[in-house]
Amino acid sequence: MNIKRKASRPESNRREKLAKEEMGSEEAGSLEPQTAENEAGQAVENDIERLSVEVQKLTSERDDLQQQVLRTMADFQNFRRRNQEQAAQMRHLATENLVNALLPVL
């Protein structure tokens, strides 16, 4: 029986060593996923920052375009109003000229 005990101790030592090596490799393996997670997290943060800057740029561009549209609409309304006033003035002038031409006849 002593022989079995002696034989079992080296086996148990060997098993312990293997278990420790596996634990060590699992810890090392667990570091790799953490590093990968950190890199992925950093990549996500970089993407968020880049997209945030792009959103600000596009928002500014949209605001500028909205202002340009509003100015163009105001210019068109002014153009239309001036044309209506000019047409009314031309009718008034034409009527005045007609009346002046008819007065000597009466």
Phi and psi restraints in degrees (value plus and minus 20) as a CYANA .aco file:
   2 ASN   PHI     -82.4   -42.4
   2 ASN   PSI     -54.6   -14.6
   3 ILE   PHI     -83.9   -43.9
   3 ILE   PSI     -61.5   -21.5
   4 LYS   PHI     -86.0   -46.0
   4 LYS   PSI     -58.5   -18.5
   5 ARG   PHI     -84.9   -44.9
   5 ARG   PSI     -62.9   -22.9
   6 LYS   PHI     -84.4   -44.4
   6 LYS   PSI     -58.8   -18.8
   7 ALA   PHI     -90.6   -50.6
   7 ALA   PSI     -54.2   -14.2
   8 SER   PHI     -94.2   -54.2
   8 SER   PSI     -50.3   -10.3
   9 ARG   PHI     -84.2   -44.2
   9 ARG   PSI     -67.6   -27.6
  10 PRO   PHI     -81.7   -41.7
  10 PRO   PSI     -55.2   -15.2
  11 GLU   PHI     -85.8   -45.8
  11 GLU   PSI     -61.9   -21.9
  12 SER   PHI     -87.7   -47.7
  12 SER   PSI     -55.9   -15.9
  13 ASN   PHI     -84.2   -44.2
  13 ASN   PSI     -61.2   -21.2
  14 ARG   PHI     -84.6   -44.6
  14 ARG   PSI     -61.9   -21.9
  15 ARG   PHI     -83.8   -43.8
  15 ARG   PSI     -61.7   -21.7
  16 GLU   PHI     -82.8   -42.8
  16 GLU   PSI     -62.7   -22.7
  17 LYS   PHI     -82.0   -42.0
  17 LYS   PSI     -64.2   -24.2
  18 LEU   PHI     -83.1   -43.1
  18 LEU   PSI     -60.7   -20.7
  19 ALA   PHI     -84.2   -44.2
  19 ALA   PSI     -62.4   -22.4
  20 LYS   PHI     -84.5   -44.5
  20 LYS   PSI     -61.7   -21.7
  21 GLU   PHI     -83.0   -43.0
  21 GLU   PSI     -61.1   -21.1
  22 GLU   PHI     -84.5   -44.5
  22 GLU   PSI     -60.6   -20.6
  23 MET   PHI     -82.5   -42.5
  23 MET   PSI     -63.2   -23.2
  24 GLY   PHI     -83.8   -43.8
  24 GLY   PSI     -61.7   -21.7
  25 SER   PHI     -90.4   -50.4
  25 SER   PSI     -52.3   -12.3
  26 GLU   PHI     -87.8   -47.8
  26 GLU   PSI     -59.6   -19.6
  27 GLU   PHI     -84.9   -44.9
  27 GLU   PSI     -63.8   -23.8
  28 ALA   PHI     -84.3   -44.3
  28 ALA   PSI     -59.8   -19.8
  29 GLY   PHI     -85.9   -45.9
  29 GLY   PSI     -54.2   -14.2
  30 SER   PHI     -92.6   -52.6
  30 SER   PSI     -44.9    -4.9
  31 LEU   PHI     -89.8   -49.8
  31 LEU   PSI     -57.8   -17.8
  32 GLU   PHI     -81.9   -41.9
  32 GLU   PSI     -65.5   -25.5
  33 PRO   PHI     -84.0   -44.0
  33 PRO   PSI     -55.2   -15.2
  34 GLN   PHI     -84.8   -44.8
  34 GLN   PSI     -62.3   -22.3
  35 THR   PHI     -82.7   -42.7
  35 THR   PSI     -62.3   -22.3
  36 ALA   PHI     -84.4   -44.4
  36 ALA   PSI     -59.5   -19.5
  37 GLU   PHI     -84.9   -44.9
  37 GLU   PSI     -61.6   -21.6
  38 ASN   PHI     -83.1   -43.1
  38 ASN   PSI     -62.9   -22.9
  39 GLU   PHI     -84.3   -44.3
  39 GLU   PSI     -61.3   -21.3
  40 ALA   PHI     -85.8   -45.8
  40 ALA   PSI     -61.7   -21.7
  41 GLY   PHI     -82.2   -42.2
  41 GLY   PSI     -61.8   -21.8
  42 GLN   PHI     -84.6   -44.6
  42 GLN   PSI     -60.8   -20.8
  43 ALA   PHI     -82.8   -42.8
  43 ALA   PSI     -61.0   -21.0
  44 VAL   PHI     -84.6   -44.6
  44 VAL   PSI     -63.1   -23.1
  45 GLU   PHI     -82.0   -42.0
  45 GLU   PSI     -61.5   -21.5
  46 ASN   PHI     -82.9   -42.9
  46 ASN   PSI     -62.6   -22.6
  47 ASP   PHI     -82.8   -42.8
  47 ASP   PSI     -62.4   -22.4
  48 ILE   PHI     -82.9   -42.9
  48 ILE   PSI     -64.0   -24.0
  49 GLU   PHI     -84.2   -44.2
  49 GLU   PSI     -64.7   -24.7
  50 ARG   PHI     -82.1   -42.1
  50 ARG   PSI     -64.3   -24.3
  51 LEU   PHI     -88.2   -48.2
  51 LEU   PSI     -54.2   -14.2
  52 SER   PHI     -83.4   -43.4
  52 SER   PSI     -64.0   -24.0
  53 VAL   PHI     -83.1   -43.1
  53 VAL   PSI     -61.8   -21.8
  54 GLU   PHI     -84.7   -44.7
  54 GLU   PSI     -59.3   -19.3
  55 VAL   PHI     -83.2   -43.2
  55 VAL   PSI     -63.6   -23.6
  56 GLN   PHI     -81.9   -41.9
  56 GLN   PSI     -62.0   -22.0
  57 LYS   PHI     -83.1   -43.1
  57 LYS   PSI     -66.8   -26.8
  58 LEU   PHI     -87.7   -47.7
  58 LEU   PSI     -54.9   -14.9
  59 THR   PHI     -84.5   -44.5
  59 THR   PSI     -63.0   -23.0
  60 SER   PHI     -83.1   -43.1
  60 SER   PSI     -63.3   -23.3
  61 GLU   PHI     -83.3   -43.3
  61 GLU   PSI     -61.7   -21.7
  62 ARG   PHI     -82.0   -42.0
  62 ARG   PSI     -63.9   -23.9
  63 ASP   PHI     -82.5   -42.5
  63 ASP   PSI     -61.7   -21.7
  64 ASP   PHI     -82.2   -42.2
  64 ASP   PSI     -63.2   -23.2
  65 LEU   PHI     -86.2   -46.2
  65 LEU   PSI     -57.2   -17.2
  66 GLN   PHI     -83.3   -43.3
  66 GLN   PSI     -62.1   -22.1
  67 GLN   PHI     -83.6   -43.6
  67 GLN   PSI     -60.2   -20.2
  68 GLN   PHI     -83.6   -43.6
  68 GLN   PSI     -61.4   -21.4
  69 VAL   PHI     -83.2   -43.2
  69 VAL   PSI     -64.8   -24.8
  70 LEU   PHI     -82.6   -42.6
  70 LEU   PSI     -61.2   -21.2
  71 ARG   PHI     -84.2   -44.2
  71 ARG   PSI     -61.7   -21.7
  72 THR   PHI     -84.0   -44.0
  72 THR   PSI     -61.1   -21.1
  73 MET   PHI     -84.3   -44.3
  73 MET   PSI     -60.9   -20.9
  74 ALA   PHI     -85.8   -45.8
  74 ALA   PSI     -61.3   -21.3
  75 ASP   PHI     -81.3   -41.3
  75 ASP   PSI     -61.8   -21.8
  76 PHE   PHI     -86.2   -46.2
  76 PHE   PSI     -61.2   -21.2
  77 GLN   PHI     -82.1   -42.1
  77 GLN   PSI     -60.8   -20.8
  78 ASN   PHI     -84.8   -44.8
  78 ASN   PSI     -61.1   -21.1
  79 PHE   PHI     -80.4   -40.4
  79 PHE   PSI     -66.2   -26.2
  80 ARG   PHI     -82.5   -42.5
  80 ARG   PSI     -64.0   -24.0
  81 ARG   PHI     -83.3   -43.3
  81 ARG   PSI     -64.0   -24.0
  82 ARG   PHI     -82.6   -42.6
  82 ARG   PSI     -61.5   -21.5
  83 ASN   PHI     -83.6   -43.6
  83 ASN   PSI     -60.5   -20.5
  84 GLN   PHI     -85.0   -45.0
  84 GLN   PSI     -61.6   -21.6
  85 GLU   PHI     -84.7   -44.7
  85 GLU   PSI     -61.2   -21.2
  86 GLN   PHI     -85.6   -45.6
  86 GLN   PSI     -60.4   -20.4
  87 ALA   PHI     -84.6   -44.6
  87 ALA   PSI     -61.1   -21.1
  88 ALA   PHI     -84.7   -44.7
  88 ALA   PSI     -60.6   -20.6
  89 GLN   PHI     -84.9   -44.9
  89 GLN   PSI     -60.3   -20.3
  90 MET   PHI     -84.3   -44.3
  90 MET   PSI     -60.5   -20.5
  91 ARG   PHI     -83.7   -43.7
  91 ARG   PSI     -62.9   -22.9
  92 HIS   PHI     -82.2   -42.2
  92 HIS   PSI     -64.5   -24.5
  93 LEU   PHI     -85.2   -45.2
  93 LEU   PSI     -60.5   -20.5
  94 ALA   PHI     -84.8   -44.8
  94 ALA   PSI     -61.1   -21.1
  95 THR   PHI     -85.1   -45.1
  95 THR   PSI     -62.5   -22.5
  96 GLU   PHI     -81.1   -41.1
  96 GLU   PSI     -64.0   -24.0
  97 ASN   PHI     -84.6   -44.6
  97 ASN   PSI     -58.3   -18.3
  98 LEU   PHI     -84.7   -44.7
  98 LEU   PSI     -64.4   -24.4
  99 VAL   PHI     -83.6   -43.6
  99 VAL   PSI     -62.5   -22.5
 100 ASN   PHI     -84.1   -44.1
 100 ASN   PSI     -53.5   -13.5
 101 ALA   PHI     -94.5   -54.5
 101 ALA   PSI     -50.8   -10.8
 102 LEU   PHI    -103.2   -63.2
 102 LEU   PSI     -44.0    -4.0
 103 LEU   PHI     -81.1   -41.1
 103 LEU   PSI     -64.2   -24.2
 104 PRO   PHI     -84.1   -44.1
 104 PRO   PSI     -45.6    -5.6
 105 VAL   PHI     -93.7   -53.7
 105 VAL   PSI     -55.0   -15.0
